[in-house]
Structures are given as C-alpha cells and as structure tokens.
Amino acid sequence: MDVVSVEIDSATGSDRLIIDLPDGYTLAIPLDWYPRLQYATAEERQNWELLGDGYAIHWPELDEHMGVEGLLAGRRSGESEKSFLRWLVARGGSDAW
C-alpha cells in the first residue's frame, strides 16, 4: 500500500504522525509509539522517504522505519528500551528519557 503524505500534527497538544493512504484512509499514530520520532527535531521528522513501492516509511537520520501493514495493524515500535536509550545517549540526550 502506497503512502500519499506524511506529516506531524502538534495542534492537539499531543504529537501525532498523520499518514494519508491512496484509498482515502488517514492514520493518526501517537508519536510516543515511536520514541525516535518523538525525540527528533522538526527537521529530522520532515526528512522521510518511502521504501520500495511505498510499503514502509523511513527516516534516515533517525534510523527509523515503519511498515504500512504494521501501522494498519496498530503495532507500536518494537525497539527495546535499552536500544532506544543507547540511541538517545549517542544523540547527546540521555536526560530526556
């Protein structure tokens, strides 16, 4: 399934990832499901690309990718807390968690 658009919505007070699909569906995913996106800068969040024929969204600077099928199934990030903390420390943000 292709992705038509990807954006971050902060208007509601809690950041959400909004994904529009070609069949008219719109997915709204809480960013706390994907901590790397939650702790990313606005510029990093905007730097995304589609993988293959649109089966996944990839943020190269964050080393984050999510498959559309998983999003449709309601799956959160599978990254362990240990892995995320290692990533956060490498970014210089260990006190953020």
C-alpha positions in Angstrom: 0.0 0.0 0.0 1.4 3.3 -1.0 1.6 6.4 1.3 0.3 9.6 -0.2 1.6 12.0 2.6 3.3 12.0 6.0 3.1 14.9 8.5 3.4 15.5 12.2 0.4 17.2 13.8 1.1 19.0 17.1 -2.2 21.0 17.1 -4.0 18.7 19.5 -1.5 19.0 22.3 -0.1 15.6 21.8 2.1 15.0 18.7 0.7 12.5 16.2 2.0 11.1 13.0 -0.6 11.6 10.2 -0.4 9.3 7.2 -2.7 9.6 4.2 -3.2 6.5 2.1 -4.4 6.4 -1.5 -7.7 4.7 -0.7 -8.8 7.7 1.4 -7.8 6.3 4.8 -5.9 8.5 7.2 -3.9 7.0 10.0 -3.2 9.1 13.2 -0.4 7.4 15.3 0.7 8.8 18.6 4.4 9.8 18.4 5.0 8.1 21.8 4.5 4.8 19.9 7.8 5.7 18.1 10.2 7.3 20.6 12.8 8.2 18.0 10.3 10.3 16.1 9.1 11.8 19.4 12.6 13.0 20.3 13.5 14.0 16.8 13.9 17.6 15.7 11.3 19.1 13.3 13.8 18.9 10.5 14.6 15.2 11.1 10.8 14.5 11.2 10.4 16.1 7.8 13.2 14.1 6.2 11.4 10.9 5.3 11.3 8.7 2.3 9.3 5.8 1.0 10.9 2.4 0.7 10.3 0.2 -2.3 6.8 0.8 -3.8 5.7 2.6 -0.6 5.4 -0.4 1.8 7.3 1.5 4.5 8.4 5.0 5.6 12.0 5.6 6.5 13.6 8.4 8.4 17.3 8.0 7.5 18.7 10.4 10.1 16.8 8.6 12.9 17.4 5.1 11.6 13.6 4.6 12.0 11.3 2.9 9.6 7.8 1.7 9.9 5.8 -0.6 7.6 2.4 0.5 6.5 1.0 -3.0 7.2 2.2 -2.8 10.8 0.7 0.7 11.2 -2.6 -0.6 9.9 -2.5 -3.4 12.4 -1.8 -0.9 15.2 1.7 -2.1 16.0 4.0 0.2 18.1 7.7 0.4 17.7 9.4 -2.9 18.6 12.6 -1.2 19.8 13.7 -2.2 23.2 14.2 0.5 25.9 17.9 -0.4 26.1 18.3 0.1 22.3 16.4 3.4 22.4 18.4 4.7 25.4 21.7 3.8 23.6 20.4 5.8 20.6 19.3 8.7 22.8 22.7 8.9 24.6 24.5 8.8 21.2 22.5 11.9 20.3 23.5 13.6 23.5 20.1 13.5 25.0 20.3 10.9 27.8 18.4 13.1 30.3 15.4 13.3 28.0 14.1 9.8 28.9 
